[in-house]
Amino acid sequence: MTLPRPHRIDLFIAATGLVGGLILWSFGLYVTGDHVFGQRWATLVPLAVMSGTEAVRRTAPRAALIVGTLAIVADQFTKGNLATVLMFTDVVYAAVVYGPPASARRIPYTTGLITVGITVVLLIWWQNALALLVGVLSGMISFLPAITGAIVRNHREAADAARLRAEQTALLAEMDRAQAVVAERARMARELHDMVANHLSAIAIHSTAALSLDEPATTRRALTVIRENSVAGLAEMRRLIGLLRDSGGDAEPGAVPSLDALDGLLAQARTNGSSGGLEFVLEDTRRAGGAALPAPVELAAYRIVQESLTNAVKHASPGTVTVRVGHGDGVLTVDVDSPYGKRPGPGAPGTGSGLVGMRERAELLGGEFRAAATGAVWRVRAVLPADEKAGSA
């Protein structure tokens, strides 16, 4: 068994109390007159024991209180030493401050009951006001230090709890900040991919066609498409970079794409996919003049159609690409069917990030997304909630 190592401050307090008690003893300054043990040396025994409890007041507070209580009781049978009494008050205080929580709760009640019991017994026995004075002194050396220790401990625990809450709040704030940064980077990546990928894909396909076919008319037509997509891609890139550079928030927000611009999106897809033998058809079954959809839902649907058309231009075999948009029962449905098979002529490489971006857009709004081949058709389907809750997601 390893004995607890006393704290250096406790050793200093014990040494100071012992020296002070020895000085009082050497001058014959006692608390009371003759008692059961009237010998002069008898006062030193409780003094030495009490100074020993002071040395372990922090490392063994319960043991120090028990031994200190026995020492203070023994001191009452001697002439008494003021240093012994003062050190006992500190032992009671330390037992509440540094002891286990259960002991810290019980000690104030116990010392209060002891104080009341001593006062009542002495009043019955002595039947004079001196009993009240002794009761007050008993409370001052036991109950008052216990209450003081309880107050100090409660303040310390409250301060520790506040500090812990502050640290947890700071940690949560840092986690929220990191998640916000990650989410913003993912959103920027999706926007950049959706805005620029279709233009770059068209450029890659038509430049490959221009290089492989030595026909002036075909080359001129391909260069025209390349220039249109280059200009449009640069304009989109400048707009995005302008939004990123503007940190003051004073710039006017750019127009958010909506489903009303699907006709222009398909017209651009017809131009880009003409060399691959693709035709594009839009079937919009939404009711004219119906309730407006939340802007995030419109943007997500527009980007899903845009990315699906880009994938069709890059990978679809000749045929008809059909875009279907419907609104009913509180949801917006987007379906894009494109021919699936071997593609003749030049194509454009893909990274798969477009499908990931479409799925993320749908799931962020609480919707569903599927993309798979069904026979000779590659089908993209997105079901997006079309209520106000989706707009605030």
N, C-alpha and C positions, 0 to 999 in steps of 0.2 A: 504493500500500500504506500503510495507516494503522498506525502503531506503537501498541502497547497503552499506555494511560495508567497510569502507576504508581499504586499505592494510597498514600495519604498515610502510613499506618503503615509501609509498606515504605520510603518515602523517609526517614522518621525513623530507622528501623533502619540504613539505609545511611549516613546522615549521622553517626549515633552511632558506628558501626563505623569510619568513616573518621577522625573526630576522635580516637577512642581510639587507632587505629593511629598517627596522626601524633604523638600525645603520647608513645607508647612509642618511636617512631623518634627524636624530638627528644632523649630522654634516653639514647639508645643501648641500649635494652633489646631485644636480639635473641634469637631462639630458639636459634640455633647460632652457631658461629664462622665463619671464612672458608670460602667455597665457590667455585664457578666464577666467579660474579660477586660479587666481594667489595666492589665499590663501595658506598658508603653509600646512594646514590640508587636503586640497583637494587631495594631492598626495597619502594620506593614503587609500582613498576609493578604487581606482583600485588595490592598493597593497594587501589589505585585500581580495578583491574578487578573485584576481589571486591566492593567496595562498590557498583559498578555492577550486578552481578548481584543484590545484595540489593534494589536498587530495583525489579527486575522479578521477584522471587521468587514473587509471587502471580499476576501477569498472564502471565508466560512462564516457568513453572517448568522445563520441559525445557531450553530454551535457557540459562537461568540455571545449571542443573546442568552442562551441557556446558562452558560458558565458565568456570564456577567450578572445575571439575576441572582444566582447563588452567592456570588461575591458581594453584591449590594445588600443582600439579606444578612450575610455574615458580618458585614460592616456595621450593621445596627446593634450588634452585640459587643462592639468595641467602642472606643471613644469617638471613632469616626474620622474620616478625612475628606475634606471638600473636593480634592482631586479625584477621589474614587467616585463620588457622586456625579461630578461633571463628565467623567469618562463613561459612566453608565448611560447618561443621556445620549452621548454620541453613539454608543453601541446600539441603543434602541433605534435611533435615527438611521444608522447604517443598515440595520436588519430590515427596515422597511424599504429603503432605497435600493439596496443591492441584493436582497433576498429573493426567493422564488415568488411568483405572483400570488400564490395561495397564502403564503406567510404574510406578504405585504398587505393583503386584505384583512387577515385575522388580527394582526398585532394591534392596530388602533382600537378595535372593538374590545380586545382582551384587556389592554391597559386601561381603557375607559371603565370597564366593569370592575377591575381591580381597584381603581381609584375610588369609585363609588362604594365598593365593599369595605375598603379600609375606613372611609369616612363614616359610614353607617355604624360599623362595629365600634369605632372609637367614641362616637356620639352616645351609643348605648352604654358603653363602659365608663367613660369619663363624665359624660353629661355636662359638658361646658364647651365654650367657644374654641378652646385649644384643639379640639378634635377637628373642627373645620379648618384650622390653620394647617394641621398635619395633612389633612386630605388635599388641600390646595398644593402643598409642597410635594405630595405623592404624585399628583397630576402633572406638576411642572417637570418632574424628573422621569416620567414614564409616558403619560398620555400626550403631553404637548410635543415631545420629540417625535412620537409616532405619527401624530397628525401632520407635523411639519414634513416628515419624510414622505408621507402619502401625497402631500401636495406637490413636493418636488418630483416624485416619481411620476405622478400624473402629467405634470408639465413636460417631463422628459419624453414620456411615451407619446404624448400628443405631438411634440416636436419631431420625434422619430417618424411617426405616422405621416405627418405633413411632408417631411423630407422624402419619405418613400413615395408618397403620392406625386410629389413634384418630379422625382426621378422617373416614375412610371409614365407620367404625362409627357415628359421630355422624350422618353423612349418611344411612346406611341406617336408623338408628333414627328419624330424622325422617321419612324416606319411609314407613317402616312405620306411624308414628304418623298421618301424613296419610292413608294408605290405610285404616287402622283407623277414622279419623274418617269418611271417605267411606263405608266399608262400613256403619258403624253408622247413619249418617244414612239410607242407602238402606234398611237393615233397619227403622228406625223409620218411614220413609215407607210401606213395604209394610204394616207392622203397622197403622199408623193408617188407611191406605186400606181394608184388608180388614176392620177392626173397625167402621168408621164408615160406609163408603160404602154398604153395603147398607141400613142404617137410614135414611140421608139419602135414598137413592133411593126407598125405600118412602114416606117422608114427602112427597117431591116428587110422586110419582104419585098418591097418595091425596088430597093437598091440591088438586091440579089437578082430580081427579074431583069432589071436594066443591064446588069453585067452578063447575064446568061443569054439574053436575046439581042442579036445584032440587028434590031429594026429601029429606025429613027423615030417612027411614030410611037412605038411602045416605050422607047427610052424617054421620049419627051413627056409622055403621059406619066411615066413612073417618076420622073424628076419633078413634075408638077405636084404629084401627091407627096413626094418627099419634102418639097418646100413648104407646102401647106401644113404638114404635120410638124415640121421643124419650127415654124413660126408659132403654131399653137402651143407646142411643148415648151418653147422658150417663154411664151407669155404666162403659161401656168407656173413655170418655175420661178419667174420673176415675182409673180403674185405671192407664192408661198414664201420665198425668201424675204419679201417685204414684210409679210406678217411675222416672220420669225425675228427680224431685226427690230421691229417696232416694239419696244418695251414699255412705252408710256401709255399705250392703249388709247391714244388720241386719234389714230387713223380710223377712217370709216371702214366698217367691215365689208368684205367682198360679198357679192351675191352668192347665196348657197344654192347649188344645183338642186332642182326638183324634178318631179315626174313630168311636169309640163314641157321639159326640154328633151323628152325622149325622141321626138320626131327629128330634131337636129342630131341627136346621138346616132340614130339609125342612118340618117343621111351620110354622116361621116363614115359609118361602118360600111355602107354601100360603096363609097369611094375607095376605101382601103381594101375591101375584099373583092373588088371586081376582078382582079387578076386571078383570084383563086376560084372563080366560078360560083361565088356565093350570092344569094339573094336574101334580103332581110324584110321581115313582115312584122308589124306591130298590131297586136290585138288587145286594145285597152277597153275592158268591160266596166270600168268605173262609171258611175252615174254622173252626168254633167251637172255641175252646180252643187255637188254633194259637199258634205262637211270637209273642211280643210284638215289635212293630216298634220301631225306635229313635224316640225322641221327636221329633227333627227331621223324620223322614220322616212321622210321623203329623201333625205340625203343618202341614207343607207340603201334604200331601194334603187336610187339612181346609180350609186357606185357599183352595186351588184350587177345591174344590167350592163353598165359600162365595162366592167371586168369580164363579164360573160361574152360580150361582143368581141372584146380584145382577144380572148382565148379562141373564139370561133375563127377570127381572122387568121390567127397563128396556126391552128391545129385542125380545123374542121375540113372535111372533104366537100367537094362541090355539092351544092344543094341549097335548100331554103332554111334559113335560121329564123325561128319564130319566137317572138317575145310576147308573153301574155301577162297582163297586169289586171288584177281584180281586187275589189274592196267589198267586204261583207262580213257580217257577224263579228265585227270588232277586230278584224285582222286584214292585213294587206298581203296578197299573195303575188309572188313574182316567179314566173317560169320562163326559162330560156331553153329551147330545144334546138340543137344543131346537129347536122349530119356527122356520124361517127364512123370512121373507116380510114382506109389508106388515102393519104392526101397526095395528089400529083403536084409537081412543081416545088418551088422553094417554100420553106417554112421558117419559123423563128423559134429559137430555143426558149424554154420556159423553166422557171425555178420552183414552181409550186406555191410561191408566196401569195399569189392571187387568190387561190382557194382558201388559204389560211385567213387572208384578210376578209374575204366575204363571210366566212364562218364567224370570225370575231365580231364583225359588224352586226350580224343577226343575233348572236348570243348576248352582246352587250345590251341589246334592247329587250332581251327575254324572249327572242323568237327562235325559230328552227331553221336549219340550213342543211340541204342534201345536194350532193353532186355525184352522179354515177352514170355509167353507160347502161342503156336499156335497149338491147338489140343493136340496131344501126343508128341509135339516137343517143347523144350525150345530153342528159337533162340536168339542169340546175334549177333547184326549187328553194325558195325562201318564203317563210311565213312569219310576218312581222306583226306584233300587236299595234293597233292603230288608235289607241286611246291616249289620254293625257299622261298616264303613268309612264308610258313608253317614251314620251317626249322628255320626261324629267330623268330618265335613267342615265 
